[in-house]
Amino acid sequence: MKKEFGKWLMDIAKYITTAVILTSLFADIQQRWIIYVGGVLAVLSTLLVGLWLVRDDKKKGE
């Protein structure tokens, strides 16, 4: 269950990245840095939590 939720969070990080790139290309926004900072924070948080949930819990040497 944790592994599937982690994969889902990594997919969300990809979708957020796509949304930020498309928004910055097509929208006429005065303060783009807000979108970039918010996007980077959202991507990093969802990606890191996703990777943490997907990691293999086995210890080395077993």
Phi, psi and omega in degrees: 000316179297320182295319179293320177295322177297318177296321179296318179295324177293325175295319178299321178299320178294320179294321178295319178300315179298317181296320180294317180295314180294321178296318181290333180280318189260338184266147177261085184251135183286318183250081182290335183298331178295317178294318180295313181295314178297320179295316180296317179296318179294317180295314181297317182294313180291323179292315181294318178294320177298316178294324179295322180285331183276340186306155180275125184276359181289139177278151179291142178096356179265000000 
